[in-house]
Amino acid sequence: MRAALLDEVDGPFEIRDVPEPVVDGKVLVRVRAAGINFADVLVRRGRYPQMPELPAILGSEIAGELEDGTRVMAITSGAGGYAEKVAVDRAQVVPLPDHASFAEGASFLLTFLTAHIPLTRQARVRPGSVVLVYAAAGGVGSAAIQVARTLGARVIAAVGSAEKLDVCRSLGAEEAFVYDELPEDIGADVVLDPVGGDLFASSFARLRPLGTVIAIGSAAGAWPQIEPARLVGRNVGLAGFYLGRLLRLDPELVGEAVGELLGLWHTGALKPLVGAELPLEEIEQAHALVESRQSVGKVVLLP
């Protein structure tokens, strides 16, 4: 089968013929679409905290078909998706709704779980809450806008360029700003932050008393140290979310959240935002779109 291999940090991807994956108690999925996540970019640049052994086939989110033709989507436990076939733990395979495309399936699980679980389990989002979402036109951000709206929240979106503002408004954000113009006095109940760096540090001043910053990524750089005294003095909180570890430690909770999300998807309350679909041979262009932050929603490979 064909796959895109990364041989070394900062190296190019190479499309090569490789042996089919060993099933070994898992299920084999014929990959029809593979989502690119920013974590893949960090792995390629050697900046991901849990680096895989190279060479490796990246790609943790896929949609495709089982050997009997059943349409599914799945999280691949961190690798293997940039290929024509992948072996996946049976527990992480989810039926793909009939109304959904394979590209939408490869854009759903990781992004919506990363938005939904923190907003429903780690923070008290209720009707009238104010939720500030960073990187709001990206995969997780576009999911977070929709999830927060289903909870009755007022959503404020923040993005890196003015070209993305209308996308956020179309998804349900009541206000949208580029980062440089983001007001300090927003008074958010929750800040969902996949960006990190200096933006993370400024988030606490934008919270109401008893508000929470939820750190889910550090695309712009490492999180700065936050002194507990600062949190205590402001009556605010900090939470962190990492789906990969939660899948291992509490798969029942994740499964419960998947069921909730599928129900919302069926009603039309949620819809994955697919920003671009490219063939496997154009993986360099696909990664460039994600790394340059020029894309919106999820960039998807079609093996």
MIGU-985173 format. One record per atom (N, C-alpha, C, O, CB): x, y, z; residue in one letter. Coordinates in steps of 0.02 Angstrom, whole numbers, plus 50000, padded with zeros to 5 digits. Glycine has a CB too. Example, Ala and Ser with C-alpha at 12.3 -4.5 7.8 and 13.67 -1.06 7.14 Angstrom:
<recs>
506604971650390A;506154977550390A;506604983550390A;507124983450423A;505654977650452A;506424988850354S;506844994750357S;506455000250394S;506705005750402S;507044997050286S;
</recs>
This chain:
<recs>
500434994050000M;500005000050000M;500455006250000M;501035005950017M;499525000050062M;500155011949980R;500525018249980R;500425021950046R;499885021650076R;500305022649920R;500945025350067A;500905029350128A;501395035150123A;501875034850084A;501065024950191A;501265040450161A;501725046050166A;502145045250228A;501885045350284A;501335052950167A;502795044450220L;503245043250276L;503655049550291L;503885053050246L;503715037350262L;503745050750355L;504195056050379L;504815052550407L;504775049050457L;503855060650433L;505385053550373D;505995050050393D;506375053650448D;506715050450488D;506435049050334D;506335060350450E;506735064150498E;506405070750512E;505995073250472E;507455065150472E;506575073650569V;506315080250588V;506505085350534V;507075085650512V;506575082450657V;506015089350515D;506095094650463D;506195091850393D;506325095650346D;506675099050481D;506145085250386G;506235082350320G;505595082350279G;505065083950306G;506495075250326G;505645080650215P;505045080350173P;504665073850186P;504955068950212P;505225080850098P;504035073850169F;503655067550167F;503815063950101F;503905067150049F;502895068850173F;503855057450105E;503975053450044E;503405048350037E;503245044750083E;504665049850048E;503115048249977I;502595043349962I;502935036949941I;503275036749889I;502095046049906I;502835031649980R;503175025349965R;502695019549973R;502175020050006R;503795024450012R;502885013949943D;502525007649954D;502785004450018D;503395003550026D;502595002849893D;502335002850062V;502524999850127V;502084993750138V;501554993150108V;502455004950185V;502284989150182P;501864983350197P;501204985650230P;501184990750265P;502234978450243P;500674981650219E;500044983150253E;500134982350328E;500534978350351E;499484978550227E;499754986250368P;499834985850440P;499624979050467P;499184975750440P;499424991350474P;499954977050521V;499774970850555V;499164972150597V;499154976650639V;500374968150599V;498644968150586V;498014969450621V;498074967750695V;497924972050737V;497444965350589V;498284961750713D;498444959850782D;497894961950832D;498034965550879D;499104962950803D;497294959550820G;496734961050865G;496374967550850G;495864968950882G;496984961150934G;496624971450804K;496294977650786K;495854976550724K;495764970850702K;496824983250772K;495594981950697V;495204981450635V;495564985450581V;495864990650595V;494474984050645V;495534982950520L;495864986250464L;495364990950430L;494804988950413L;496134980950413L;495584997150420V;495155002150388V;495485004350323V;496075006150322V;495035008250435V;495105004150269R;495325007050205R;495215014550210R;494645016850211R;494935003850144R;495755018350212V;495715025550225V;495465029250163V;495755028650109V;496405028350247V;494925032950171R;494665037150117R;494815044550130R;494815048450083R;493915036150111R;494945046350192A;495125053150208A;495505053250274A;495335049450320A;494485057750212A;496005057550279A;496415058150340A;496485065450358A;496725069450317A;497115054750331A;496285067350418G;496345074250439G;497045075950461G;497395071850491G;495855075650495G;497255082050445I;497905084650468I;497775089050529I;497375093750525I;498275088650412I;498105087650584N;498045091650644N;498705095250657N;499235093250634N;497865087250704N;498655100750695F;499265104650707F;499785100550745F;500385101950740F;499105111150745F;499565095650783A;500035091250817A;500495087750767A;501075086450781A;499665086050859A;500235086150707D;500645083050655D;501205087850633D;501765085750620D;500215081050594D;501035094250628V;501525099250610V;502065099650664V;502665100050648V;501195106150600V;501865099450727L;502345099750781L;502805093650781L;503405094250795L;501985100350849L;502535087850766V;502945081750761V;503465082650706V;504055081250715V;502515075550747V;503235085050649R;503705085950592R;504265090650610R;504835089750587R;503325088550531R;504125095750650R;504635100650669R;505015098750732R;505445102450756R;504315107450680R;504865092750760G;505225090450819G;505025094050883G;505415094150931G;505945091250809G;504435096950884R;504225100950942R;503655097850981R;503405100951028R;504015107750919R;503455091750963Y;502905088650999Y;503175085351062Y;503695082151059Y;502535083550954Y;502815086051120P;503085083251183P;503205075751181P;503685073351211P;502625084951239P;502765072051147Q;502845064751143Q;503025062851071Q;502595060651032Q;502195061051166Q;503655063751053M;503865062450984M;503855054950969M;504095050951009M;504565065350972M;503585053050911P;503625046050890P;504325044350865P;504715048750849P;503095044550837P;504455037950861E;505085035750831E;505025036550755E;504545034250725E;505255028450850E;505515039650725L;505525040650652L;505955035350619L;506435033150650L;505775047750635L;505805033350557P;505265035650514P;504575033550541P;504505028550575P;505355033050444P;504075037650523A;503405036350547A;502895038550496A;503025042950455A;503275039950615A;502305035450499I;501725037650461I;501285041550510I;501015038650557I;501335031550428I;501215047950499L;500825052150543L;500075051450526L;499885047850480L;501045059550539L;499665055050564G;498955055050550G;498555051450602G;498565045250606G;498825051950483G;498185055250644S;497825052150700S;497075052250692S;496715050150738S;498015055650763S;496825054550635E;496095055150626E;495915053250555E;496145056350507E;495855062450642E;495495048150548I;495345045550481I;494605043950473I;494235043250522I;495765039350466I;494405043250411A;493755040350394A;493865035650335A;494295036750293A;493215045850377A;493465030350333G;493555025550279G;493065019850284G;492495020750308G;494265022750280G;493275013950262E;492835008250259E;493165002150290E;493765000950281E;492625006750186E;492764998150326L;492994991650349L;492994986850290L;492744988450235L;492554989050407L;493254980850301E;493304976050246E;492614973950219E;492564971750162E;493684969850269E;492094974650260D;491414972950236D;491054978950205D;490464978450188D;491004970150294D;491414984550198G;491124990450167G;490794995350215G;490575000750194G;490624988350118G;490764993750280T;490474998250329T;490875004750332T;491485004750338T;490444994950398T;490515010350329R;490835016950332R;490955018850405R;490505018550446R;490405022350296R;491585020850419V;491775022350488V;492225028450491V;492485030850440V;492125016350521V;492305030950551M;492815035950566M;493165033750630M;492885029950669M;492515043150574M;493785036050640A;494165033450696A;494735038150715A;494985041950673A;494425026550681A;494935037650778I;495565040550802I;496075034950804I;495925029550831I;495485044050872I;496665036050776T;497135030550766T;497665029950820T;498175026550810T;497475031350700T;497565033250876S;498065033150931S;498725036150909S;499265033850930S;498175025950955S;498695041150867G;499285045250854G;499655044150790G;500095048150774G;499735044350907G;499505038950752A;499915037750693A;499545033250643A;499045030050659A;500575034450713A;499815033350581G;499595028550531G;499085030950482G;498945027350433G;499325022850564G;498805036850491G;498245039050450G;498435041250380G;498015040950335G;497905044450483G;499055043450369Y;499265045750303Y;499445039750259Y;500015039150236Y;499855050750308Y;498965035450249A;499105029250212A;498445026650183A;497905029050200A;499435023950258A;498505021650140E;497905018750109E;497525014250157E;496925013250149E;498095014950046E;497875011350206K;497555007150256K;497875008350324K;498465010050328K;497594999650236K;497485007250377V;497745008050445V;497385003250490V;496785001950482V;497675015450470V;497745000550539A;497444996150590A;497255000450650A;497665004350676A;497924990450611A;496634999750674V;496375004050727V;496074999750781V;495764994650767V;495855009050698V;496155001950844D;495824998550900D;495074998550887D;494775003650870D;495995001850967D;494764992750896R;494044992150883R;493634997250923R;493144999850899R;493814985050899R;493844998650985A;493475003251028A;493485010351003A;493075014451024A;493755002951098A;493955011950958Q;494015018850933Q;493715019650864Q;493815024850832Q;494735020950932Q;493355014750841V;493015015050776V;492285017050788V;491945014050829V;493055008350738V;492055022050752V;491385024750760V;491035024750692V;491335026650642V;491405032050790V;490395022550689P;490045022750625P;490015029850597P;489875034650634P;489335019950633P;490135030550532L;490075036950499L;489355038050477L;489075033950441L;490555037350437L;489045043550500P;488335044650481P;488235044550405P;488675046550367P;488095051250508P;487655042050384D;487515041450312D;487555048050275D;487735048350217D;486825038350302D;487375053450310H;487355059950277H;488045063250270H;488105068450238H;486895064650314H;488545060250301A;489205063450305A;489675060850252A;489655054950234A;489515062350374A;490105065250226S;490635063150179S;491225060350219S;491275061350279S;490855069150135S;491665056850184F;492265054350217F;492695060150243F;492975059650297F;492675049950169F;492735065550205A;493125071350227A;492845074250292A;493225076150336A;493145076750173A;492175074550297E;491875076850359E;492015072050416E;492145074250473E;491115077750351E;491995065550402G;492155060650454G;492855061350481G;492975060450540G;492055053750427G;493335062950437A;494025063850458A;494145070550491A;494705072050513A;494485063150399A;493625074650496S;493665081250527S;493255081750590S;493195087250619S;493445086550478S;492975076250613F;492475076650667F;492725074650736F;492705078650782F;491895072350649F;492965068550744L;493055065750810L;493555069750852L;493375072150906L;493295058750806L;494155070550829L;494665073750870L;494495080950884L;494565083350941L;495355073350835L;494255084550833T;494125091650841T;493525092850888T;493575096950934T;494005094850774T;492975089250876F;492385090550916F;492455087850987F;492195090851034F;491775087450883F;492795082250996L;492915079851064L;493345084751103L;493235085851163L;493255072951063L;493845087651070T;494295092351104T;493935098751123T;494145102151170T;494895093951059T;493405100451088A;492995106151107A;492455104251157A;492345107751207A;492665109251045A;492115098651144H;491515096851182H;491675094751254H;491345097051301H;491145091351147H;492165090551264I;492295088051332I;492495093651379I;492205094051434I;492845082751330I;492965098051362P;493115103551408P;492525108151422P;492435110451479P;493685107551380P;492125109651370L;491575114351379L;490985111351417L;490555114951441L;491345116851312L;490955104751421T;490405101451457T;490625098151522T;490195096851565T;490075096451413T;491265096651530R;491495093151590R;491965097251633R;491975096451694R;491835086851571R;492355101651603Q;492855105351642Q;492635112451658Q;492895115451705Q;493505105651604Q;492165115251621A;491935122051633A;491175122051640A;490835117451618A;492155126751575A;490925127251672R;490205127751684R;489895132351630R;489735138151644R;490045130451756R;489825129651571V;489525133551516V;488775132351518V;488545126651517V;489815131451447V;488405137751521R;487675137551525R;487395143151482R;487775147351458R;487435138251599R;486735143351472P;486455148851433P;486665155651461P;486595156951521P;485685148251432P;486915159851417G;487145166451437G;487885166851454G;488145172451460G;486765168651495G;488225161251460S;488945161351472S;489305164551412S;489065164151355S;489215154251484S;489875167651426V;490285170451373V;490895165951363V;491285164851410V;490505177851390V;490975163351302V;491525158851286V;491965162251233V;491725163951179V;491275151851261V;492585163251250L;493075166251204L;493485160551174L;493795156551211L;493535171451240L;493495160151108V;493835154651073V;494405157451032V;494295161650988V;493335150651028V;495015155251045Y;495595157051004Y;495665152250945Y;495405146650947Y;496245157051047Y;496015154450893A;496095150450832A;495415147950810A;495325142150792A;496575144450843A;494935152550811A;494225150650805A;494025148350736A;493495145350728A;493805156350825A;494435149550684A;494265147150617A;494605140550601A;494505137850547A;494465152350566A;495005137850648G;495335131550637G;494885125650652G;494285126450664G;495955131150679G;495185119650652G;494785113650663G;494445113550731G;493835113050735G;495225107550656G;494845114050785V;494555113950852V;494145120350864V;493605120050894V;495105113250905V;494405126050842G;494055132250854G;493375132450821G;492885134650852G;494465137950828G;493325130250759S;492675130150725S;492195125350759S;491595126650761S;492755128250651S;492455119850786A;492035115250824A;491805118450889A;491235117750909A;492415108750838A;492265122050922A;492105125150987A;491555130450981A;491125130951024A;492725128251017A;491575134350927I;491045139250917I;490375135750915I;489895137950948I;491155143350852I;490335130450877Q;489695126950869Q;489475123650934Q;488885124050953Q;489745121650814Q;489935120350969V;489765117051032V;489525122151083V;489025121051116V;490375113051059V;489885127651090A;489695132751138A;489005135651123A;488615137051169A;490205138451140A;488845136351059R;488185138851040R;487635133851060R;487095135951081R;488165140150964R;487765127351053T;487265122451073T;487135122751148T;486595120651171T;487475115351053T;487615125251187L;487545125751259L;487225132451279L;487135133751339L;488225125051293L;487065136551230G;486745142951244G;487215148651259G;486995153851283G;486285142151300G;487855147651246A;488345152751262A;488375158151208A;488175157151151A;489035149651269A;488605163951229R;488795169251182R;489525168351166R;489945168151211R;488645176451213R;489685167751102V;490365166051080V;490725172151051V;490455175651008V;490345160251029V;491325173151075I;491775178251046I;492365174551015I;492685170451048I;492015183451101I;492495175850952A;493015172350915A;493625176850907A;493565182950898A;492755170050846A;494215173850910A;494835177450898A;495255173550848A;495335167550854A;495235178650964A;495515177050797V;495885173850743V;496505178050725V;496585183650747V;495435172950681V;496925175050683G;497545178250665G;497505183050606G;497965186950596G;498045173250650G;496975182750566S;496925187150508S;496205189050495S;495745185250511S;497235183650445S;496115194950466A;495445197550454A;495045193350405A;494425193350407A;495485204650428A;495385189650361E;495045185450312E;494625179950345E;494175177250313E;495545182450264E;494765178350408K;494425172850441K;493825175150483K;493465170950510K;494905169150484K;493735181650490L;493205184150534L;492515181950512L;492105179850553L;493235191650538L;492375182350447D;491715180550422D;491565173150432D;490995171250443D;491645182350349D;492085168950427V;491985161750439V;491735160650510V;491275156750521V;492645157850427V;492035164150558C;491835163350628C;491115165650639C;490735162450674C;492305167150674C;490945171250609R;490255173750616R;489755168950585R;489205168050611R;490195180750585R;489945166050528S;489485161350495S;489365155050536S;488845151850530S;489755159450426S;489835153350579L;489775147450622L;489375148950686L;489175144250721L;490455144850641L;489255155350700G;488845157050758G;489165161750807G;488845163450857G;488655150950792G;489785163850796A;490095168650842A;489735175350837A;489605177850782A;490855169550826A;489575178250894E;489225184650895E;489715190450883E;489525195650857E;488855185650960E;490335189450903E;490855194450890E;491485190750867E;491605185050886E;491005198850953E;491885194150827A;492515191150803A;493035196550796A;492895202050770A;492405187350735A;493645195050818F;494195199850818F;494835196550794F;494925190450804F;494285202950888F;495275200450763V;495955198150756V;496305199250823V;496095203450862V;496335201850698V;496835195350835Y;497135195450902Y;497355202450924Y;497245204250982Y;497735190850903Y;497645206250879D;497895212850898D;497345217750919D;497485222750952D;498295215850841D;496725216250900E;496175220750915E;495695217750968E;495155220450979E;495785222250852E;495905212350999L;495475209051049L;495445213251113L;495965214651143L;495745201851065L;494845215351134P;494795219551194P;495045215851256P;494995209751262P;494075221751204P;495295219751304E;495525216951367E;494935215651414E;494985211351458E;496025221551400E;494395219351406D;493845219151455D;493265214751432D;492685216551443D;493605226151469D;493405209151400I;492875204851373I;492445201951428I;491835201551421I;493185199151332I;492735199851483G;492355196851537G;492095189951519G;491505188551525G;491775201251556G;492545185651496A;492345178951476A;492275174351536A;492625175051586A;492855176051427A;491825169651530D;491765164351580D;492255158651565D;492495155251610D;491045161651583D;492385157651501V;492845152351479V;493265154951421V;492995158251376V;492465145851459V;493905153651423V;494355154751366V;494615147951344V;494935144451382V;494945159651384V;494475146151281L;494725139851254L;495325141451211L;495265144951160L;494165135951213L;495915138951230D;496545141251201D;496955135551171D;497265131751208D;496955144851253D;496955134951103P;497405130251070P;498065133551048P;498465130451014P;497075127251010P;498165139951068V;498715143951040V;499315144151086V;499885142951064V;498485151051026V;499205145551150G;499765145951197G;500155152351191G;499905157351166G;500215140051189G;500795152151212G;501235157851206G;500975163951242G;500655163351294G;501335159451133G;501115169851215D;500925176151248D;500165176851253D;499915179951300D;501215182051210D;499805174151204L;499085174751206L;498795171251267L;498325173751298L;498775171851141L;499075165551284F;498865161851344F;498955166151406F;498515166651448F;499255155351351F;499525169351411A;499675173351470A;499195179151479A;499035181151535A;500385176051467A;498945181951423S;498495187651426S;497775185551440S;497345189851451S;498525191451362S;497625179051439S;496945176751443S;496625177951511S;496025179251516S;496915169451427S;497015177651564F;496735178051632F;496425184851646F;495945185351684F;497265176451683F;496705190151616A;496425196751624A;495765197551588A;495395202351601A;496915202051599A;495595192951543R;494975193251505R;494415189051536R;493875188451507R;495095191051434R;494545186151594L;494055182051628L;493645186051678L;493885190751709L;494385176251663L;493015184051685R;492615186151742R;492855182351804R;493195177251798R;491855184851729R;492675184851865P;492805180751925P;492485173951918P;491915173251894P;492535184351988P;492845168851938L;492655161751934L;492685159051863L;492445153451851L;491965160851962L;492975162751816G;493075160251749G;493665155551744G;494065155051791G;493165166051701G;493715152151687T;494235147051678T;494555147651609T;494215148451559T;493925139951686T;495215147251608V;495595146351546V;495715138851537V;495965135451582V;496275150351547V;495535136351478I;495655129251463I;496205128951410I;496095130951353I;495005125651439I;496775126451429A;497345125851383A;497305119151348A;497315113851380A;498025126451422A;497275119351281I;497225113051243I;497785112451191I;497835107251158I;496555112651208I;498195117551184G;498735117151135G;499205123151141G;499045128051174G;498455116751064G;499775122551109S;500285127851113S;500585129051044S;501195128851036S;500845125951164S;500145130150995A;500375130950926A;500845136850918A;501285136750874A;499775131850881A;500765142050959A;501185148050952A;501795147950997A;502185152750997A;500785154250967A;501885142651037G;502455142351081G;502255139751150G;501665139251166G;502785149051087G;502755138351190A;502645135351256A;502235139951300A;502255146051294A;503315133651289A;501865136851346W;501475140651395W;501945143851445W;502385140451472W;500965136151430W;501875150251459P;502275153351512P;502045151051581P;501485148751589P;502235161051508P;502495151551629Q;502325149651697Q;501795154351726Q;501815160451717Q;502955149751742Q;501305151351760I;500785155251793I;500815153951868I;500755148251890I;500065153451764I;500925159251907E;500965158551979E;500265157352009E;499795160851991E;501285164652010E;500205152452054P;499555151352086P;499275157652118P;498665158552120P;499625145952138P;499705162052144A;499465168152176A;499065172352127A;498595175852147A;500045172152204A;499245172152063R;498885176152013R;498175173352004R;497695177151997R;499265176051946R;498105166752005L;497455163651998L;497025165052060L;496435166752054L;497515156051987L;497335164352118V;496965165452181V;496735172752185V;496165174152203V;497405163752241V;497185177252168G;497015184352173G;496455186552127G;496085191152143G;497615188452160G;496405183252070R;495885185052022R;495255180752028R;494765181951993R;496155184451952R;495265175852073N;494705171152078N;494555167752012N;493975167251991N;494075174752103N;495085165351978V;495005162051914V;495355155351916V;495735153851962V;495275166451856V;495235151251864G;495525144551863G;495865143051797G;495765146451747G;494995139551876G;496275137851799L;496625135251740L;496505127751736L;496595124151785L;497385136951743L;496295125451677A;496215118351665A;496605116451602A;496725120651559A;495455116451657A;496785110251597G;497135107751537G;496775101751509G;496465097951546G;497865106051553G;496825100951443F;496485095351411F;496925092251359F;497205095651316F;495815097651380F;496995085551363Y;497385081651314Y;496995075351299Y;496975070751339Y;498105080051341Y;496685075151240L;496245069651222L;496595062951221L;496305057951242L;495925070951156L;497205062651197G;497565056351191G;497615052651257G;497485046651260G;498245057451163G;497795056251309R;497855052951375R;497165051151403R;497085045951435R;498235057451424R;496675055551392L;496015054151417L;495725047851385L;495375044051418L;495555060051405L;495875046751321L;495645040651287L;495915034451322L;495575029351326L;495865040651214L;496525034851347R;496825029151382R;496555028351452R;496425022751475R;497585029851384R;496455033851488L;496285033551558L;495535033051571L;495335030051621L;496555039551593L;495125035951528D;494405035851539D;494035035051473D;493675039651452D;494175042251576D;494115029351439P;493785028351375P;493025028651379P;492695030451330P;493995021751345P;492745026851437E;492015027151443E;491755034251439E;491245035551408E;491785023951509E;492105038951470L;491905045951466L;491945048451394L;491495051951371L;492355050351511L;492485046651359V;492555048751289V;491995045751247V;491705049151205V;493245046651261V;491835039351258G;491295036151221G;490625039551234G;490225040251188G;491245028951240G;490505041551295E;489885045151311E;489855051751273E;489335053651247E;489845046551387E;490425055251270A;490445061651233A;490345060551158A;490025064651125A;491115065151246A;490625055151131V;490515053551060V;489775052751046V;489525055350996V;490905047151040V;489415049251090G;488705048351080G;488325054951080G;487875055951040G;488425043851134G;488515059451126E;488195065951128E;488315069951064E;487865073051037E;488445069951189E;488935069651040L;489105073450980L;488755070650918L;488525074450876L;489865073350969L;488715064050913L;488365061050856L;487635063150855L;487355064450801L;488425053450857L;487335063450914G;486645065750917G;486555072850892G;486085074350855G;486385065150988G;487015077250911L;486985084150889L;487125084650814L;486835088850780L;487485088450928L;487585080450789W;487735080550717W;487115078450677W;486955081350625W;488335075950701W;486775073350701H;486175070950667H;485635076250663H;485265076550614H;485905064750701H;485585080450714T;485065085650714T;485255091550671T;484825095850657T;484935087950784T;485885091950650G;486115097650611G;486395103350653G;486585108550626G;485555100350570G;486425102350720A;486695107550763A;487455108250755A;487735113650768A;486535106050836A;487785102950733L;488505103050722L;488655100750651L;488285096650622L;488865098450773L;489185103450622K;489405101350556K;490155102750550K;490365108450559K;489005104950499K;490565097650535P;491285098850528P;491425103750471P;491105103450418P;491645092150515P;491905108050482L;492115112850431L;492725110050395L;493265109850423L;492265119850462L;492625107950333V;493185105350292V;493435111150249V;493075113650206V;492955099250247V;494055113150262G;494315118950226G;494655117250161G;494645121350114G;494805122450269G;494945111350156A;495295109350094A;495365101850093A;495455098550144A;495995112750090A;495315099050032E;495405091850021E;495935091049967E;495865093749912E;494735088350000E;496485087449983L;497025086549936L;497215079149932L;497145075549981L;497635090749956L;497455076949874P;497675069949869P;498305068849909P;498665073549926P;497795068049795P;498445062549926L;499025060849967L;499665063549936L;500125065549972L;499075053349975L;499705063649869E;500305066049835E;500445073449848E;501005075849837E;500245064849760E;499945077149871E;500035084249885E;500085085649960E;499875090849984E;499455088249855E;500375080949997I;500425081550069I;500855087650089I;500725090750140I;500725075250099I;501355089250049E;501775095150066E;501355101550065E;501405105650110E;502365095750017E;500935102150013Q;500505108050009Q;499995108150066Q;499845113450093Q;500145108249941Q;499735102250083A;499245101850137A;499555103950203A;499255107750241A;498975094750143A;500165101550218H;500495103550280H;500665110850280H;500635114150332H;501115099350291H;500855113450222A;501015120550218A;500405124850234A;500475130050267A;501285122350148A;499815122750212L;499205126450228L;499095126750303L;498925132050330L;498605123150194L;499185121050337V;499065120850409V;499605124750446V;499455128650491V;499055113550433V;500235123650428E;500785126750464E;500785134350456E;500965137950503E;501455123950441E;500595136750398S;500575143950385S;499955147250414S;499895153450412S;500615145250311S;499495143150440R;498855145650467R;498435149250415R;498055153750431R;498995150250526R;498525147250353Q;498115150150299Q;497455146550291Q;496995149150259Q;498505150050234Q;497395140650318S;496795136550308S;496265138450359S;496395141550410S;496965129150313S;495655136350343V;495105136650392V;494845129550400V;494905125350355V;494525141550369V;494555128150458G;494305121450470G;494855116250467G;495425117550486G;493755119650421G;494685110350441K;495155104850438K;495405103950367K;495005103950319K;494825098450464K;496045103150359V;496355101150295V;496385093550294V;496615090450342V;497075104350286V;496155090550239V;496055083350235V;496435080550176V;496415083250121V;495305081650230V;496785074950188L;497115071150135L;496645065650111L;496275062750150L;497775068250159L;496685064250045L;496275058950016L;496745053649986L;496945054249928L;495785061849962L;496915048450025P;497395043350001P;497115039549941P;497445035149914P;497565038450057P;
</recs>
